[in-house]
Amino acid sequence: MAVLKAVKTISRLPDLSRVPAVDEVGVDERVARFQSRSIKKASKVEALKLILSMIDLTTLEGQDTPGKVRQLCQKAIHLHDALPGLPHVAAVCVYPTMVSVAKEALAGTDISVASVATAFPSGQSTLSVKLDDTRMAVAAGANEIDMVISRGAFLAGDYRYVFDEIKAVKKACGDAHLKVILETGELGTLDRVRKASVLAMHAGADFIKTSTGKIQPAATMQVTLVMLQAIRDYYHDTGRMVGMKPAGGISTSKLAVHYLVMLHETLGNAWMTPEWFRFGASSLANDVLMQLMKQSTGVYQSADYFSKD
Amino acid sequence: MATPENRLAFDGGWEYAPAPESTDHVSIEKRYGLFINGEFVAPQSGRYFDTINPATEEKLSRVAEANGADVDKAVEAARDAYRNVWSRMKPAERGKYIYRIARIIQERAREFAVLESLDGGKPIRESRDIDIPLAAAHFFYYAGWADKLEYAFPGRKPKPLGVAGQIIPWNFPMLMAAWKLAPALACGNTVVLKPAETTPLTALKLAEVIRDAGLPPGVVNIVTGAGATGAAIVEHPGVDKIAFTGSTNVGKIIQRALAGTNKKYTLELGGKAANIIFADAAIDQAVEGIVNGIFFNQGHVCCAGSRLFVQESVAAEVIAKLKERMETLIVGDPLDKNTDIGAINSKMQLEKIESYLKIGKQEGGEMYQSACRVPKQGYWCRPTIFTGVSQSSRVVQEEIFGPVLAIQTFRRFDEAITKANNTPYGLSGGIWTDKGSKIFKMTQSLRAGVVWANTFNKFDPASPFGGYKESGVGREGGLHGLDAYLKLGAQR
């Protein structure tokens, strides 16, 4: 069995014609069912804390400076010290040029540094530039690399190119974890989202991720469900777990809890950890903190009680 | 595919805390009389029976048992109201009353939903999101037809029939009352309606709404009781039309009783619908469709997709995914907002389902049930599937009316059609494929009143519903549903 598994996980371009079709109406209905779950009391507190621990606190702007990144890292370490017993976020996500700054600011913590790479966000560059971009981020100390796929090549039907590119980036990552951003907002259909997910996993992705946050729509529950189902099928086929990261547009606790419900009912307990699920978000943390304070004190506090970095 | 080594684990991790819907706002009388001529009256029989909550086995109320004399009174009230008020009223005025009923149901939707779940065991998610909104929608829809009947049947002179006797089942108590009452009233008939003996409370609450809406006395009369009460309505000479939803057996008895009389009738009876999954279907959504087809309302659905046909090349995958999905279904307290599958409606029905589980195993079927916990008190059945069964198996042939799915495989299109049609029933069917042409070919070949494509158990007041073969006579819903309550005068 072990031999068989090893053979199966050797990365070969998968036969995408065998990827099951996706019915968008059915996906909408399933998502509505997750949203109708009522999560209260102890189960809500547990969920909110888990959400905090799954956040990749993100700043990806042209105007980013070392000062801004250091402030964000401070926030990552001190989410809300007024409330004891909180977890810290999973990672801080920055551009490659900011990795060393974040690395230094997070020294002594076990918060990871994630870096986008491969000509983020458009991915419009040559493979050699993308590989250099990746190596530079890894050399500066990034534990996780968030790459973008070449959507142009994918939409043109050149799956081989996209596949080989992911494989090459994965190799350049060395020990760093590779998250593959599909940029689902540019793929257009859930059928393509499912195909791109399968492609990325077979090429070696440790995580698959919805969006850069620069294109609308970013993460939706529909897109995330299709990707989770692809992860489940891949796990059944190969025995290898792949992580999931919806990113962009998840800014409220209520929505994040719905994502957790969906994760829980699609992939089960094993994925309910920051090791296998992340939220790419910048403003979600404070909303979760506000909800946790409400759960502990019974009243909502002013937004100004929560630090904005 | 899922193997023992790479199976997903759903149990023992994060759990949803109980989220029960409050019952404070629901008032239930200790005892209900019969609703005759606009008021609740004591039964001449002097007898009452208990109605219980099937999730707890606790008594909710006592309900009057109508005998022949009570039915006489109800029919007489309906006849008077028909002659003197309802058939003479301007159609637009009739419409106003029906709109008013619809609006009050909407306003009191939460109360109706909770009561429906208490009395019948169905999950609050369904009574809140499906049963009650659809019931209101039926009244709204038919209210609109009241003054437009001549446009529904151009060139004809539509006239009401008179007094309609309506007998409804326990699986969708409020929704079936709406299906029956709304078109009858819109067409100008008056009604004697009998709810099922295990689930009379929402119909009695509806009687309160009808009274509050100021409907003239006698236009709607609601009499409670069991089979004998129903028989008294069917056999009553003052009734012009019988509308029945229930089992095929009782339907046949009614047909015999009506033979040689001048009464019109519509019957909506049993079913054993084929849900057909082709290899090119969107598999994950098809699995959802299977779940929705058979586990909706604990499988107490006449149009449930209780026979699954899966194309052999994807059968193993579909069944593995279905089993995995079944593990995430929450069975328990119907009032909990997270419950997917509630209580079996009655002890009698639970015994019937359990007898079929035994039969299925004896016939050599392989039974699989989800591992969920069920409460100690009350009537429960875990979601169940049978594989390794065939058209010769009783669990494939007979209507179980519970959360029990019989799974078979097929190889070719025509084989699927042959097997799907190889049943005395013909109420509904489902097809799952990514190919549009296959859908059209299938809908033409399936002998069933409703065929759903890439979905299942979808209802709308504008859509006709009814059966082929032993699944029934006539159509309810939509324009077709009007026809059942009208005499159509000669072509002008």
Chai-1 contact restraints between the chains, C-beta under 6 A:
chainA,res_idxA,chainB,res_idxB,connection_type,confidence,min_distance_angstrom,max_distance_angstrom,comment,restraint_id
A,P20,B,I283,contact,1.0,0.0,6.0,A-B,restraint_1
A,A21,B,A282,contact,1.0,0.0,6.0,A-B,restraint_2
A,A21,B,D434,contact,1.0,0.0,6.0,A-B,restraint_3
A,V22,B,A282,contact,1.0,0.0,6.0,A-B,restraint_4
A,D23,B,A282,contact,1.0,0.0,6.0,A-B,restraint_5
A,D23,B,Q285,contact,1.0,0.0,6.0,A-B,restraint_6
A,D23,B,N454,contact,1.0,0.0,6.0,A-B,restraint_7
A,G26,B,Q285,contact,1.0,0.0,6.0,A-B,restraint_8
A,G26,B,E288,contact,1.0,0.0,6.0,A-B,restraint_9
A,R30,B,E288,contact,1.0,0.0,6.0,A-B,restraint_10
A,R37,B,N338,contact,1.0,0.0,6.0,A-B,restraint_11
A,S38,B,A19,contact,1.0,0.0,6.0,A-B,restraint_12
A,S38,B,K337,contact,1.0,0.0,6.0,A-B,restraint_13
A,S38,B,N338,contact,1.0,0.0,6.0,A-B,restraint_14
A,K40,B,A17,contact,1.0,0.0,6.0,A-B,restraint_15
A,K40,B,A19,contact,1.0,0.0,6.0,A-B,restraint_16
A,K41,B,A17,contact,1.0,0.0,6.0,A-B,restraint_17
A,A42,B,A17,contact,1.0,0.0,6.0,A-B,restraint_18
A,S43,B,Y16,contact,1.0,0.0,6.0,A-B,restraint_19
A,S43,B,A17,contact,1.0,0.0,6.0,A-B,restraint_20
A,Q229,B,D284,contact,1.0,0.0,6.0,A-B,restraint_21
A,Y235,B,N6,contact,1.0,0.0,6.0,A-B,restraint_22
A,H236,B,M1,contact,1.0,0.0,6.0,A-B,restraint_23
A,H236,B,A2,contact,1.0,0.0,6.0,A-B,restraint_24
A,H236,B,N6,contact,1.0,0.0,6.0,A-B,restraint_25
A,G239,B,N6,contact,1.0,0.0,6.0,A-B,restraint_26
A,H264,B,W14,contact,1.0,0.0,6.0,A-B,restraint_27
A,E265,B,T328,contact,1.0,0.0,6.0,A-B,restraint_28
A,G268,B,L8,contact,1.0,0.0,6.0,A-B,restraint_29
A,G268,B,A9,contact,1.0,0.0,6.0,A-B,restraint_30
A,G268,B,F10,contact,1.0,0.0,6.0,A-B,restraint_31
A,N269,B,A9,contact,1.0,0.0,6.0,A-B,restraint_32
A,N269,B,G13,contact,1.0,0.0,6.0,A-B,restraint_33
A,M272,B,G13,contact,1.0,0.0,6.0,A-B,restraint_34
A,M272,B,W14,contact,1.0,0.0,6.0,A-B,restraint_35
